[in-house]
Amino acid sequence: MKHSSFYGSLVAVAAWTGLSLFLGGCSVANRAIRSDFTEFNTTLQFNQTQQMLLNVVRMHFRESPMFLQAGSLTAAYESRVGANVGLNREQLVLSGSETEFDYAFSTKPTVSYSTVEGKNYVQQLLTEISPQTFCLLLRAGWPVEPLASLLIERVTLPGGAVLVNHAEAPSAAKFQEFVAKLKAAQTQYQLTVVAAPTGYALKIGEEEFPLQACQFRSLFDVMFAASHNTPTPPGQERRARNSAANGKLKIRVSDFRLRDSMVWVRHNGHFYSISHDDIESKDTLALLMQLYRIQAAPPAEAPLLTIPVR
């Protein structure tokens, strides 16, 4: 009876120890899930922003953009509890050298990517941005000046005059006057979006301007316009055709990664980055990302790449 009671106590100790490790493991798993959720979100957000900057730089060098779209992210969590207990049968005491308790916890995240090609490529990059999208962004609080400067290709005025949004165009100055008029009206809270017989119109004070009179760019065109702000490193002048910068996106080039960079990419042996302190450039890049998501098509059913996250 004495031996039986001792063995029972031993089993109870082992069971209690295992339960304690298990409950502790649950706490570890809960903390890991909360932490991983934030880390996964941060990593994917940075990678998507980095991809946009890389493609803008590529377009400066007349290279084709390439997008990978995250289709899914799964994470498997595994907890393992183990225990080895040694007993000296003659003295009926626990043997410390043979008593072991261990707990192991592991995370195995997997992210799936698909290339943006075919119909998805046409929808996201080549399809003209709609007046509805322009109004959606304007109503969401975006300033009209960067929206008009980046998204509108040309404007046909009521009298028939056409204003082209290109620095080399004869009507470029007139287009900038038109944008300045919109900006001034917004500053004075006199710019609103209203319904019109042909769709939507901008109400500028008492005047209505139909958005159907605007030819909007595609996301590809918007990115190409933004790429004009990419500097060309010495020795690579023959790889790019320099165009007049519009100042909306100030991209820096350096031989090493600058520490104050919000986002950076490496291309052709140089680092291209945007400063954390450059608010206008950060806003422009955020606008490009928002357009990319608005124009996005559902990811393909079969991902091209499925890789474990390290």
ABEGO torsion letter per residue (X at the ends): XAAAAAAAAAAAAAAAAAAAAAAAAAAAAAAAAAAAAAAAAAAAAAAAAAAAAAAAAAAAAGBBBBBBBBABBBBBBBBBBBBBBBBBAAAGBBBAAABBBBBBBBBBBBBBBBBBBEAAAAAAAABBBBAAAAAAAAAAGBBAAAAAAAABABBBBAAGBBBBBBAABAAAAAAAAAAAAAAAAAAAGABBBBBBAAGBBBBBEABBBBAAABBBBBAAAAAAAAAAABBBBBGAAAABBBBBBAGABBBBBBABBBAABABBBBBGGBBBBBBAABAAAAAAAAAAAAAAAAABBBBBABBABBBBBX
